[in-house]
Amino acid sequence: MKTEFSKQLVTIKGTKDGLVIRLDDHCAYADLLEELQTKMKENMIGEEQDKDVHIAVHVGTRYVDEKQRGEITSAIEQSGAISVDEITSDVITMTQALKMKEEKQIHSYTCLVRSGQVLSVKGDLLILGDVNPGGTIEATGDVYVLGTLKGKARAGTEGDEDAVIAASVLAPSQLMIADRLYLSEATREQQESESMHMGPRYASIEEEKEEMVFHNMSSLAALRSRRQKAID
């Protein structure tokens, strides 16, 4: 039973982006829901003047299923004037865990990708072989070709702008990283001749210019290191 000295189960904080509602992740769910409904009424959150306020809810390490998410949302939106933008949790489901594992995997194929063929994976893609004109390879992560890339290659297909496309001989008809597209104006013969002389290269999106640029493969490790430090 709660007393007047009980720990607050619901904390509401205003930010420049709207309201953040943090819910205790150790108490009984019924007590949490009751306090949430009470606080929304007591603080008069949800009046007409609040209709453009963004609401983010964080439930900590508590797992909430779809039914409970609906109940939390209803408690906050009871006035009808506001709506919840998101409910986040530090707990991931088995489906989410498997998806994360899949996206971090490197899928390796020893093959020749012929014209008309499309090879698409979740995660990084490594091709031990060539990609012929008219062939297409796609990955949500990076694309690596230990051979000649003459066809189309798409990396970061779900919006990852840090993805790269690398090949022993980079002579593509089309490259795409996230939503950035590269189309070569040179003939295939010119591309192959140039690539053979330049050696292995990779394409990435340069943050300052927001366009695709090409580098010698020797600088890829340094790029990865810089980006990892930025994340950390």
DOTOR-183430 format. One record per atom (N, C-alpha, C): x, y, z; atom name; residue number from 1. Coordinates in steps of 0.1 Angstrom, whole numbers. Layout:
N
((X,Y,Z),'CA',NUM);
...
This chain:
232
((8,-12,0),'N',1);
((0,0,0),'CA',1);
((9,12,0),'C',1);
((5,22,-8),'N',2);
((12,35,-9),'CA',2);
((9,44,3),'C',2);
((18,51,8),'N',3);
((16,62,18),'CA',3);
((21,75,12),'C',3);
((19,86,20),'N',4);
((23,99,15),'CA',4);
((38,100,14),'C',4);
((45,91,20),'N',5);
((60,91,19),'CA',5);
((65,81,9),'C',5);
((56,75,1),'N',6);
((60,65,-9),'CA',6);
((68,72,-20),'C',6);
((77,64,-26),'N',7);
((84,69,-37),'CA',7);
((75,73,-49),'C',7);
((78,84,-56),'N',8);
((70,87,-68),'CA',8);
((73,77,-79),'C',8);
((62,72,-84),'N',9);
((62,62,-94),'CA',9);
((63,68,-108),'C',9);
((58,80,-109),'N',10);
((57,87,-122),'CA',10);
((64,101,-121),'C',10);
((74,103,-129),'N',11);
((81,116,-130),'CA',11);
((78,123,-143),'C',11);
((74,135,-143),'N',12);
((71,143,-155),'CA',12);
((80,154,-156),'C',12);
((88,155,-167),'N',13);
((98,166,-168),'CA',13);
((96,173,-182),'C',13);
((97,186,-182),'N',14);
((96,193,-194),'CA',14);
((109,195,-200),'C',14);
((110,194,-213),'N',15);
((122,196,-221),'CA',15);
((119,206,-233),'C',15);
((129,210,-240),'N',16);
((127,219,-251),'CA',16);
((119,212,-262),'C',16);
((119,198,-262),'N',17);
((112,191,-272),'CA',17);
((98,187,-268),'C',17);
((94,189,-255),'N',18);
((81,185,-250),'CA',18);
((82,180,-236),'C',18);
((74,169,-233),'N',19);
((74,163,-220),'CA',19);
((80,149,-221),'C',19);
((88,146,-210),'N',20);
((93,132,-209),'CA',20);
((87,126,-196),'C',20);
((80,115,-197),'N',21);
((74,109,-186),'CA',21);
((81,96,-183),'C',21);
((87,96,-171),'N',22);
((95,84,-167),'CA',22);
((87,76,-157),'C',22);
((86,63,-159),'N',23);
((78,54,-151),'CA',23);
((87,45,-143),'C',23);
((84,43,-130),'N',24);
((91,34,-122),'CA',24);
((91,20,-127),'C',24);
((103,13,-127),'N',25);
((103,0,-133),'CA',25);
((104,-12,-123),'C',25);
((101,-8,-110),'N',26);
((102,-19,-99),'CA',26);
((88,-21,-92),'C',26);
((80,-11,-93),'N',27);
((67,-12,-86),'CA',27);
((57,-21,-93),'C',27);
((46,-24,-86),'N',28);
((35,-32,-93),'CA',28);
((29,-23,-104),'C',28);
((26,-30,-115),'N',29);
((21,-23,-127),'CA',29);
((8,-16,-124),'C',29);
((-1,-22,-116),'N',30);
((-14,-16,-113),'CA',30);
((-12,-3,-105),'C',30);
((-3,-3,-96),'N',31);
((0,10,-88),'CA',31);
((5,20,-98),'C',31);
((14,16,-107),'N',32);
((20,26,-116),'CA',32);
((9,32,-125),'C',32);
((0,24,-130),'N',33);
((-10,29,-139),'CA',33);
((-20,38,-132),'C',33);
((-23,35,-119),'N',34);
((-32,43,-111),'CA',34);
((-25,57,-109),'C',34);
((-12,57,-105),'N',35);
((-6,70,-103),'CA',35);
((-5,78,-115),'C',35);
((-2,72,-126),'N',36);
((-1,79,-139),'CA',36);
((-14,86,-142),'C',36);
((-25,79,-141),'N',37);
((-39,85,-144),'CA',37);
((-41,96,-134),'C',37);
((-38,95,-122),'N',38);
((-40,106,-112),'CA',38);
((-31,118,-115),'C',38);
((-19,116,-118),'N',39);
((-10,127,-121),'CA',39);
((-14,135,-133),'C',39);
((-18,128,-143),'N',40);
((-23,135,-155),'CA',40);
((-34,144,-152),'C',40);
((-43,139,-144),'N',41);
((-55,148,-140),'CA',41);
((-50,159,-131),'C',41);
((-42,156,-121),'N',42);
((-38,166,-111),'CA',42);
((-30,178,-118),'C',42);
((-21,174,-127),'N',43);
((-13,184,-134),'CA',43);
((-20,190,-146),'C',43);
((-32,186,-148),'N',44);
((-40,192,-159),'CA',44);
((-33,191,-172),'C',44);
((-25,180,-174),'N',45);
((-18,179,-187),'CA',45);
((-28,173,-197),'C',45);
((-29,179,-208),'N',46);
((-38,174,-218),'CA',46);
((-50,184,-221),'C',46);
((-48,196,-216),'N',47);
((-58,206,-219),'CA',47);
((-56,211,-233),'C',47);
((-65,219,-238),'N',48);
((-64,223,-252),'CA',48);
((-51,229,-256),'C',48);
((-46,237,-247),'N',49);
((-33,244,-250),'CA',49);
((-21,235,-251),'C',49);
((-23,222,-247),'N',50);
((-12,213,-247),'CA',50);
((-12,204,-260),'C',50);
((-21,207,-269),'N',51);
((-24,197,-280),'CA',51);
((-11,195,-289),'C',51);
((-2,205,-289),'N',52);
((10,204,-298),'CA',52);
((22,199,-290),'C',52);
((20,195,-277),'N',53);
((31,191,-269),'CA',53);
((35,176,-273),'C',53);
((48,174,-274),'N',54);
((53,160,-277),'CA',54);
((55,153,-264),'C',54);
((50,141,-264),'N',55);
((51,132,-252),'CA',55);
((60,120,-255),'C',55);
((70,118,-247),'N',56);
((79,106,-248),'CA',56);
((78,99,-234),'C',56);
((76,86,-235),'N',57);
((74,79,-222),'CA',57);
((86,68,-222),'C',57);
((92,68,-210),'N',58);
((103,58,-208),'CA',58);
((100,49,-196),'C',58);
((100,36,-199),'N',59);
((96,27,-188),'CA',59);
((107,19,-182),'C',59);
((120,24,-185),'N',60);
((131,18,-178),'CA',60);
((133,3,-182),'C',60);
((136,-5,-172),'N',61);
((138,-20,-175),'CA',61);
((126,-28,-174),'C',61);
((114,-22,-173),'N',62);
((102,-29,-173),'CA',62);
((98,-33,-187),'C',62);
((94,-46,-188),'N',63);
((89,-51,-201),'CA',63);
((74,-48,-202),'C',63);
((69,-41,-212),'N',64);
((55,-38,-213),'CA',64);
((50,-44,-227),'C',64);
((40,-52,-226),'N',65);
((34,-58,-238),'CA',65);
((25,-48,-245),'C',65);
((19,-52,-257),'N',66);
((11,-43,-264),'CA',66);
((-1,-38,-257),'C',66);
((-7,-47,-249),'N',67);
((-19,-43,-241),'CA',67);
((-15,-32,-231),'C',67);
((-4,-34,-224),'N',68);
((0,-25,-214),'CA',68);
((4,-11,-220),'C',68);
((11,-12,-232),'N',69);
((14,0,-239),'CA',69);
((1,8,-242),'C',69);
((-9,1,-246),'N',70);
((-22,7,-249),'CA',70);
((-28,14,-237),'C',70);
((-27,7,-225),'N',71);
((-32,12,-213),'CA',71);
((-24,25,-209),'C',71);
((-11,25,-210),'N',72);
((-3,36,-206),'CA',72);
((-6,48,-215),'C',72);
((-8,45,-228),'N',73);
((-11,55,-238),'CA',73);
((-25,61,-235),'C',73);
((-35,53,-232),'N',74);
((-48,58,-229),'CA',74);
((-48,66,-216),'C',74);
((-40,63,-206),'N',75);
((-40,70,-194),'CA',75);
((-34,84,-196),'C',75);
((-25,86,-205),'N',76);
((-19,99,-208),'CA',76);
((-28,107,-218),'C',76);
((-34,100,-227),'N',77);
((-42,107,-237),'CA',77);
((-57,108,-233),'C',77);
((-60,106,-220),'N',78);
((-74,105,-216),'CA',78);
((-82,118,-219),'C',78);
((-75,130,-220),'N',79);
((-82,142,-223),'CA',79);
((-86,143,-238),'C',79);
((-78,136,-246),'N',80);
((-81,136,-260),'CA',80);
((-74,148,-267),'C',80);
((-67,156,-260),'N',81);
((-60,168,-266),'CA',81);
((-46,166,-269),'C',81);
((-39,155,-263),'N',82);
((-25,152,-265),'CA',82);
((-24,138,-270),'C',82);
((-12,135,-275),'N',83);
((-9,121,-280),'CA',83);
((5,117,-277),'C',83);
((7,105,-274),'N',84);
((21,99,-271),'CA',84);
((28,97,-284),'C',84);
((41,103,-284),'N',85);
((49,100,-296),'CA',85);
((56,87,-296),'C',85);
((61,83,-284),'N',86);
((68,70,-283),'CA',86);
((68,65,-269),'C',86);
((69,52,-268),'N',87);
((72,45,-255),'CA',87);
((84,37,-256),'C',87);
((95,40,-249),'N',88);
((107,33,-250),'CA',88);
((110,25,-238),'C',88);
((118,14,-240),'N',89);
((122,6,-229),'CA',89);
((136,1,-230),'C',89);
((143,-1,-219),'N',90);
((156,-6,-220),'CA',90);
((157,-21,-222),'C',90);
((145,-27,-222),'N',91);
((144,-42,-225),'CA',91);
((140,-44,-239),'C',91);
((147,-54,-245),'N',92);
((144,-57,-259),'CA',92);
((138,-71,-260),'C',92);
((129,-73,-270),'N',93);
((122,-86,-271),'CA',93);
((132,-95,-279),'C',93);
((128,-108,-279),'N',94);
((136,-118,-286),'CA',94);
((136,-115,-301),'C',94);
((125,-110,-306),'N',95);
((125,-106,-320),'CA',95);
((135,-95,-323),'C',95);
((135,-85,-315),'N',96);
((144,-74,-316),'CA',96);
((159,-79,-315),'C',96);
((161,-88,-306),'N',97);
((175,-93,-304),'CA',97);
((180,-101,-316),'C',97);
((171,-109,-321),'N',98);
((174,-116,-333),'CA',98);
((177,-107,-345),'C',98);
((169,-96,-346),'N',99);
((171,-87,-357),'CA',99);
((184,-80,-356),'C',99);
((188,-76,-343),'N',100);
((201,-70,-341),'CA',100);
((212,-79,-345),'C',100);
((211,-92,-341),'N',101);
((221,-101,-344),'CA',101);
((223,-103,-359),'C',101);
((211,-104,-366),'N',102);
((211,-105,-380),'CA',102);
((218,-94,-387),'C',102);
((215,-82,-382),'N',103);
((221,-70,-389),'CA',103);
((236,-68,-386),'C',103);
((241,-75,-376),'N',104);
((256,-74,-373),'CA',104);
((263,-85,-380),'C',104);
((256,-94,-386),'N',105);
((263,-106,-392),'CA',105);
((269,-102,-406),'C',105);
((280,-109,-409),'N',106);
((286,-107,-423),'CA',106);
((281,-120,-431),'C',106);
((274,-117,-441),'N',107);
((269,-128,-450),'CA',107);
((279,-130,-462),'C',107);
((286,-141,-462),'N',108);
((296,-144,-472),'CA',108);
((291,-153,-483),'C',108);
((294,-149,-496),'N',109);
((290,-158,-507),'CA',109);
((301,-159,-517),'C',109);
((304,-171,-521),'N',110);
((314,-173,-532),'CA',110);
((306,-176,-544),'C',110);
((305,-166,-553),'N',111);
((297,-167,-565),'CA',111);
((300,-156,-575),'C',111);
((294,-158,-586),'N',112);
((294,-148,-597),'CA',112);
((279,-143,-598),'C',112);
((277,-130,-595),'N',113);
((264,-124,-596),'CA',113);
((262,-119,-611),'C',113);
((253,-127,-618),'N',114);
((251,-124,-632),'CA',114);
((240,-114,-634),'C',114);
((239,-109,-647),'N',115);
((229,-100,-651),'CA',115);
((215,-105,-648),'C',115);
((207,-96,-641),'N',116);
((194,-100,-638),'CA',116);
((193,-106,-624),'C',116);
((204,-110,-618),'N',117);
((203,-115,-604),'CA',117);
((204,-104,-594),'C',117);
((197,-106,-583),'N',118);
((197,-97,-572),'CA',118);
((200,-105,-559),'C',118);
((210,-100,-552),'N',119);
((214,-107,-539),'CA',119);
((213,-96,-528),'C',119);
((204,-99,-519),'N',120);
((201,-89,-508),'CA',120);
((201,-95,-494),'C',120);
((208,-88,-485),'N',121);
((209,-94,-471),'CA',121);
((207,-83,-461),'C',121);
((204,-88,-448),'N',122);
((204,-79,-437),'CA',122);
((218,-81,-430),'C',122);
((224,-69,-428),'N',123);
((238,-70,-422),'CA',123);
((248,-66,-433),'C',123);
((260,-71,-431),'N',124);
((271,-68,-441),'CA',124);
((271,-79,-451),'C',124);
((276,-76,-463),'N',125);
((276,-86,-474),'CA',125);
((291,-87,-480),'C',125);
((296,-99,-481),'N',126);
((309,-101,-486),'CA',126);
((308,-111,-498),'C',126);
((311,-106,-510),'N',127);
((311,-114,-522),'CA',127);
((325,-118,-526),'C',127);
((328,-131,-527),'N',128);
((340,-136,-532),'CA',128);
((338,-140,-546),'C',128);
((340,-130,-555),'N',129);
((337,-132,-569),'CA',129);
((333,-119,-575),'C',129);
((329,-119,-588),'N',130);
((325,-107,-595),'CA',130);
((310,-104,-595),'C',130);
((307,-92,-597),'N',131);
((293,-88,-600),'CA',131);
((293,-82,-614),'C',131);
((286,-89,-623),'N',132);
((286,-86,-637),'CA',132);
((277,-74,-639),'C',132);
((278,-67,-651),'N',133);
((268,-57,-655),'CA',133);
((254,-62,-655),'C',133);
((245,-55,-648),'N',134);
((231,-60,-648),'CA',134);
((228,-67,-635),'C',134);
((239,-71,-627),'N',135);
((237,-78,-615),'CA',135);
((236,-68,-604),'C',135);
((229,-71,-593),'N',136);
((226,-62,-582),'CA',136);
((229,-69,-569),'C',136);
((236,-62,-560),'N',137);
((238,-67,-546),'CA',137);
((234,-56,-536),'C',137);
((228,-60,-525),'N',138);
((222,-50,-516),'CA',138);
((225,-55,-502),'C',138);
((227,-46,-492),'N',139);
((229,-49,-478),'CA',139);
((224,-37,-470),'C',139);
((219,-41,-458),'N',140);
((215,-30,-449),'CA',140);
((228,-24,-442),'C',140);
((239,-32,-443),'N',141);
((252,-27,-438),'CA',141);
((262,-24,-449),'C',141);
((274,-29,-447),'N',142);
((285,-26,-458),'CA',142);
((284,-37,-469),'C',142);
((290,-33,-480),'N',143);
((291,-43,-491),'CA',143);
((306,-44,-495),'C',143);
((311,-56,-495),'N',144);
((325,-59,-499),'CA',144);
((326,-69,-510),'C',144);
((333,-66,-521),'N',145);
((334,-75,-532),'CA',145);
((349,-78,-534),'C',145);
((353,-90,-532),'N',146);
((367,-94,-535),'CA',146);
((367,-99,-549),'C',146);
((366,-90,-558),'N',147);
((365,-92,-572),'CA',147);
((362,-79,-579),'C',147);
((356,-80,-591),'N',148);
((353,-68,-599),'CA',148);
((338,-65,-598),'C',148);
((335,-53,-594),'N',149);
((322,-48,-593),'CA',149);
((318,-40,-605),'C',149);
((310,-46,-614),'N',150);
((306,-39,-626),'CA',150);
((291,-36,-626),'C',150);
((284,-42,-617),'N',151);
((269,-40,-617),'CA',151);
((265,-29,-607),'C',151);
((254,-32,-601),'N',152);
((249,-22,-591),'CA',152);
((251,-27,-577),'C',152);
((255,-18,-568),'N',153);
((257,-21,-554),'CA',153);
((250,-11,-545),'C',153);
((242,-16,-535),'N',154);
((235,-7,-526),'CA',154);
((238,-11,-512),'C',154);
((243,-1,-504),'N',155);
((247,-4,-490),'CA',155);
((238,6,-481),'C',155);
((236,2,-469),'N',156);
((228,10,-460),'CA',156);
((214,12,-465),'C',156);
((208,1,-470),'N',157);
((195,2,-476),'CA',157);
((184,6,-467),'C',157);
((187,6,-454),'N',158);
((176,10,-444),'CA',158);
((180,24,-438),'C',158);
((189,31,-445),'N',159);
((192,45,-441),'CA',159);
((205,47,-434),'C',159);
((214,37,-433),'N',160);
((227,38,-427),'CA',160);
((237,45,-435),'C',160);
((239,58,-432),'N',161);
((248,66,-440),'CA',161);
((263,64,-437),'C',161);
((266,56,-427),'N',162);
((280,52,-424),'CA',162);
((284,40,-432),'C',162);
((275,34,-439),'N',163);
((279,22,-447),'CA',163);
((289,25,-458),'C',163);
((296,15,-462),'N',164);
((306,17,-473),'CA',164);
((304,6,-484),'C',164);
((309,8,-496),'N',165);
((309,-1,-506),'CA',165);
((324,-3,-511),'C',165);
((329,-15,-510),'N',166);
((343,-17,-513),'CA',166);
((345,-28,-523),'C',166);
((355,-27,-532),'N',167);
((358,-37,-542),'CA',167);
((372,-37,-546),'C',167);
((377,-49,-550),'N',168);
((391,-50,-555),'CA',168);
((392,-42,-568),'C',168);
((382,-43,-576),'N',169);
((381,-34,-588),'CA',169);
((367,-28,-588),'C',169);
((367,-15,-586),'N',170);
((354,-8,-585),'CA',170);
((351,-1,-598),'C',170);
((342,-7,-606),'N',171);
((338,-2,-619),'CA',171);
((323,-3,-620),'C',171);
((315,2,-611),'N',172);
((301,0,-611),'CA',172);
((293,8,-621),'C',172);
((281,3,-624),'N',173);
((272,11,-632),'CA',173);
((264,20,-623),'C',173);
((262,16,-611),'N',174);
((255,24,-601),'CA',174);
((258,20,-587),'C',174);
((260,30,-578),'N',175);
((262,28,-564),'CA',175);
((252,36,-556),'C',175);
((248,30,-545),'N',176);
((238,38,-537),'CA',176);
((241,35,-522),'C',176);
((243,45,-514),'N',177);
((245,44,-500),'CA',177);
((234,52,-493),'C',177);
((226,45,-485),'N',178);
((214,52,-479),'CA',178);
((206,58,-491),'C',178);
((204,71,-491),'N',179);
((197,77,-502),'CA',179);
((205,84,-512),'C',179);
((219,83,-511),'N',180);
((228,89,-520),'CA',180);
((231,80,-532),'C',180);
((229,86,-544),'N',181);
((231,78,-556),'CA',181);
((243,83,-564),'C',181);
((251,73,-569),'N',182);
((262,76,-578),'CA',182);
((260,69,-591),'C',182);
((261,77,-602),'N',183);
((260,71,-615),'CA',183);
((273,75,-623),'C',183);
((280,65,-628),'N',184);
((292,69,-635),'CA',184);
((290,74,-649),'C',184);
((297,85,-653),'N',185);
((296,90,-666),'CA',185);
((306,84,-676),'C',185);
((316,77,-670),'N',186);
((326,71,-678),'CA',186);
((321,58,-684),'C',186);
((327,53,-695),'N',187);
((324,40,-701),'CA',187);
((329,29,-692),'C',187);
((324,17,-693),'N',188);
((328,7,-684),'CA',188);
((343,4,-687),'C',188);
((347,5,-699),'N',189);
((361,2,-702),'CA',189);
((370,12,-695),'C',189);
((366,25,-696),'N',190);
((374,35,-689),'CA',190);
((374,33,-674),'C',190);
((363,29,-668),'N',191);
((362,26,-654),'CA',191);
((371,15,-650),'C',191);
((371,4,-657),'N',192);
((379,-8,-654),'CA',192);
((394,-5,-655),'C',192);
((397,3,-666),'N',193);
((411,6,-668),'CA',193);
((416,15,-656),'C',193);
((408,25,-652),'N',194);
((412,34,-641),'CA',194);
((413,26,-628),'C',194);
((403,17,-626),'N',195);
((402,10,-613),'CA',195);
((414,0,-612),'C',195);
((418,-6,-623),'N',196);
((429,-15,-623),'CA',196);
((442,-8,-618),'C',196);
((443,4,-623),'N',197);
((455,12,-619),'CA',197);
((455,17,-605),'C',197);
((443,20,-600),'N',198);
((442,26,-587),'CA',198);
((441,16,-576),'C',198);
((438,3,-579),'N',199);
((438,-7,-569),'CA',199);
((425,-7,-562),'C',199);
((424,-15,-551),'N',200);
((411,-17,-543),'CA',200);
((407,-3,-538),'C',200);
((394,0,-539),'N',201);
((389,13,-534),'CA',201);
((375,10,-527),'C',201);
((371,20,-520),'N',202);
((358,20,-514),'CA',202);
((351,33,-515),'C',202);
((338,33,-515),'N',203);
((330,45,-516),'CA',203);
((323,47,-502),'C',203);
((322,60,-498),'N',204);
((315,63,-486),'CA',204);
((309,77,-487),'C',204);
((300,80,-478),'N',205);
((294,94,-478),'CA',205);
((303,103,-470),'C',205);
((307,114,-476),'N',206);
((316,123,-468),'CA',206);
((306,133,-461),'C',206);
((307,133,-448),'N',207);
((298,141,-440),'CA',207);
((297,156,-443),'C',207);
((309,162,-445),'N',208);
((310,176,-448),'CA',208);
((303,180,-461),'C',208);
((305,172,-472),'N',209);
((299,174,-485),'CA',209);
((286,168,-487),'C',209);
((283,158,-478),'N',210);
((270,150,-480),'CA',210);
((269,144,-494),'C',210);
((280,139,-499),'N',211);
((280,132,-512),'CA',211);
((290,120,-511),'C',211);
((288,112,-521),'N',212);
((296,100,-522),'CA',212);
((310,103,-527),'C',212);
((320,98,-520),'N',213);
((334,100,-524),'CA',213);
((341,86,-524),'C',213);
((353,86,-532),'N',214);
((360,73,-533),'CA',214);
((374,75,-527),'C',214);
((379,64,-520),'N',215);
((392,64,-514),'CA',215);
((399,51,-516),'C',215);
((412,51,-514),'N',216);
((420,39,-515),'CA',216);
((416,31,-503),'C',216);
((417,17,-504),'N',217);
((412,8,-494),'CA',217);
((421,10,-481),'C',217);
((433,15,-483),'N',218);
((442,16,-471),'CA',218);
((437,26,-460),'C',218);
((428,34,-464),'N',219);
((422,44,-454),'CA',219);
((409,40,-448),'C',219);
((405,28,-451),'N',220);
((392,23,-446),'CA',220);
((392,21,-431),'C',220);
((403,15,-426),'N',221);
((405,12,-411),'CA',221);
((404,25,-403),'C',221);
((411,36,-409),'N',222);
((411,49,-402),'CA',222);
((397,55,-401),'C',222);
((389,53,-412),'N',223);
((376,58,-412),'CA',223);
((367,51,-402),'C',223);
((368,38,-401),'N',224);
((361,30,-392),'CA',224);
((364,35,-377),'C',224);
((377,37,-375),'N',225);
((382,41,-362),'CA',225);
((376,54,-358),'C',225);
((376,64,-367),'N',226);
((370,77,-364),'CA',226);
((356,77,-361),'C',226);
((348,69,-368),'N',227);
((334,68,-366),'CA',227);
((331,61,-353),'C',227);
((339,51,-350),'N',228);
((336,44,-337),'CA',228);
((339,53,-325),'C',228);
((349,61,-326),'N',229);
((352,71,-315),'CA',229);
((340,81,-314),'C',229);
((335,85,-325),'N',230);
((324,94,-325),'CA',230);
((311,88,-318),'C',230);
((309,75,-320),'N',231);
((298,68,-313),'CA',231);
((301,67,-298),'C',231);
((313,63,-295),'N',232);
((317,62,-281),'CA',232);
((316,75,-273),'C',232);
